[in-house]
Amino acid sequence: MNVAIFQFSLFGINTYVVYDPDTKDCAVVDPGMLGQQEEKAMTDFISGNGLKVTHVINTHLHIDHAVGNNFMRQTYNAPVLAHKADEPLGERMQQQAYMFGINENFKEVEISEYLYDNETIRIGNGELSVICVPGHSQGSVALYDKADGFLIAGDALFKGSIGRTDLPGGNHAQLIKSITDRLLSLPDETVVYPGHGPATTIGEEKRHNPFLIH
């Protein structure tokens, strides 16, 4: 599958469109668009490439990753997927906004379908495997495309860093265990697309990530 990357303004969130170039089915992962300009960037890409949105997938429901869920649901009538453990975050979008000093009004995010560890999401002829990686939030997941060798890691793993654990649902020891047990076991050449910042690889983070080297 192909991956298109958008960086939106709310904390520099990376939003991904994962799509099968043959069937044109796509999933939008972590819809972080805020405002008409960013929403138009997304809809222009989808329409310009003739894509059909079959899923909206959340690696977790912190506000920067989830602010565009309701727009995507209303525009494309696509189900919103997230882990049940993050449902309280989706219900508290307005409180999250206040915590970060954001004065916009936000509606809660309702999950259409829960994500489960090791389940497979079909996007056209492609597949994304769900890997639960709690620690940044209790419902954090990563999405792995084994056939094409990439991982969308959300805010679990970054280039040279890991997710913060001082937000609601965070647990540092749990996050380190999630990364070590579930992500670093993937092939070294796996490309990692994080929730913020540039892409990296599993092998690069094994060798050089200061939070993971003992």
C-alpha positions in Angstrom: 0.0 0.0 0.0 1.0 3.6 -0.5 1.3 6.2 2.3 0.7 9.9 2.0 1.8 12.1 4.8 0.2 15.4 6.0 1.5 17.6 8.8 -1.2 19.7 10.4 -0.8 22.6 12.7 -2.1 21.3 16.0 1.2 20.3 17.6 2.7 19.3 14.2 0.6 16.1 14.0 1.3 13.7 11.2 -1.8 12.4 9.6 -1.5 9.5 7.2 -3.6 8.3 4.3 -2.9 4.7 3.6 -4.3 3.5 0.3 -4.4 0.6 -2.2 -3.5 2.2 -5.6 -5.4 -0.5 -7.4 -8.8 -0.5 -5.6 -8.4 3.1 -4.4 -9.7 2.2 -1.0 -8.0 4.2 1.8 -7.8 4.7 5.5 -7.1 8.0 7.1 -5.0 7.5 10.2 -5.0 10.1 13.1 -7.1 12.9 11.4 -5.5 16.0 12.8 -6.9 18.6 10.5 -8.2 21.7 12.2 -10.0 24.4 10.2 -11.2 24.7 6.7 -7.8 25.0 5.1 -6.5 21.8 6.5 -9.8 20.0 5.9 -9.6 21.1 2.2 -6.0 19.8 1.9 -7.3 16.4 2.9 -10.5 16.4 0.8 -8.5 17.7 -2.2 -6.0 14.8 -1.9 -8.8 12.2 -1.6 -10.8 13.5 -4.5 -7.8 14.3 -6.6 -6.6 10.7 -6.4 -10.1 9.1 -6.7 -9.9 7.5 -3.3 -12.7 6.0 -1.3 -12.4 6.4 2.5 -13.3 3.0 4.1 -11.9 3.6 7.6 -10.8 6.4 9.9 -8.3 4.9 12.3 -7.0 6.4 15.5 -3.7 5.3 17.1 -5.0 7.0 20.2 -7.5 9.8 21.1 -5.4 12.7 22.3 -6.8 15.8 20.9 -4.1 16.5 18.3 -4.6 13.1 16.7 -8.4 13.1 17.0 -9.6 16.6 16.2 -10.6 15.7 12.7 -12.6 12.6 13.4 -16.1 14.2 13.3 -15.3 16.0 10.1 -14.2 12.7 8.4 -17.2 10.9 9.7 -19.6 13.6 8.4 -17.8 14.0 5.1 -17.3 10.4 4.1 -19.7 8.4 6.4 -16.7 6.3 7.3 -16.5 4.4 10.6 -14.2 5.8 13.3 -12.0 3.1 14.8 -10.1 3.3 18.1 -9.3 1.1 21.1 -11.9 1.0 23.8 -9.4 2.0 26.5 -9.1 5.4 24.9 -12.9 6.0 24.9 -12.6 8.3 28.0 -10.2 10.5 26.0 -12.7 10.8 23.1 -15.4 11.8 25.6 -13.3 14.5 27.0 -12.2 16.4 23.9 -13.2 19.7 25.3 -11.3 19.2 28.6 -8.3 18.2 26.6 -8.5 21.4 24.6 -8.7 23.5 27.8 -5.7 21.6 29.2 -3.6 22.8 26.3 -5.0 26.4 26.3 -7.1 25.9 23.2 -10.3 27.9 23.2 -12.1 26.2 20.3 -15.3 24.2 20.9 -14.9 20.5 20.3 -17.5 17.7 20.3 -16.7 14.3 21.7 -15.4 11.6 19.5 -17.7 8.6 19.3 -16.0 5.3 18.4 -17.8 3.4 15.7 -15.8 0.2 16.0 -13.2 -0.9 18.7 -9.7 -2.0 17.7 -8.4 -5.2 19.1 -4.8 -6.5 19.5 -3.7 -8.6 16.5 -6.8 -7.9 14.4 -6.4 -7.3 10.7 -7.9 -4.3 8.9 -8.3 -4.7 5.2 -7.8 -1.7 3.0 -8.5 -2.8 -0.5 -6.1 -5.7 -1.2 -3.8 -4.5 1.6 -3.8 -5.3 5.3 -2.9 -3.4 8.5 -2.3 -5.4 11.7 -3.2 -3.8 15.0 -0.5 -3.9 17.6 -1.5 -2.7 21.1 1.2 -0.5 22.6 -0.2 1.0 25.8 1.9 3.5 27.7 1.5 6.9 26.0 -2.3 6.3 26.5 -3.9 3.1 27.7 -5.5 2.5 24.3 -2.5 3.3 22.1 -2.1 1.1 19.1 0.4 0.9 16.1 -0.6 -0.3 12.6 1.8 -2.7 10.8 1.8 -3.4 7.1 4.0 -6.5 6.9 3.7 -6.8 3.1 5.0 -3.3 2.5 7.3 -3.1 5.5 6.0 -0.1 7.4 4.6 0.8 10.8 2.4 3.7 11.8 3.5 4.1 15.4 1.3 6.9 16.7 3.0 8.6 19.7 4.6 5.4 21.0 7.9 5.6 19.1 9.7 8.5 17.4 13.0 9.1 15.7 15.4 9.2 18.7 12.6 9.5 21.2 9.5 7.9 22.7 6.0 9.2 23.6 5.5 11.4 26.6 3.9 9.7 29.6 2.8 12.7 31.7 -0.6 13.0 30.0 -3.8 11.2 31.2 -3.3 7.4 30.7 0.5 7.6 30.5 2.8 5.1 32.1 6.6 5.2 31.3 7.5 1.6 32.3 4.5 0.3 30.4 5.4 2.2 27.3 9.0 1.0 27.3 7.7 -2.6 27.6 5.3 -2.1 24.8 8.0 -0.7 22.5 10.5 -3.4 23.4 8.2 -6.4 23.3 5.9 -5.4 20.4 7.7 -3.0 18.1 11.5 -3.7 18.3 10.7 -7.4 17.5 9.7 -6.2 13.9 12.3 -6.5 11.1 15.0 -3.9 11.3 14.2 -2.5 7.9 10.6 -1.7 8.9 9.9 2.0 8.2 8.4 3.7 11.2 6.0 6.6 10.5 5.5 8.4 13.9 2.8 10.7 15.1 5.2 13.7 15.0 8.4 14.3 13.2 10.4 12.4 10.6 10.2 8.7 9.7 12.8 6.3 11.0 13.3 2.5 11.0 13.1 -0.1 13.7 16.8 -0.9 13.3 17.8 2.7 13.6 15.9 3.0 16.9 17.3 -0.2 18.2 20.8 1.1 17.7 20.5 4.8 18.5 17.4 5.7 20.5 18.7 6.8 23.9 15.5 5.9 25.7 15.8 2.2 24.5 19.5 1.6 24.8 20.6 0.1 28.1 
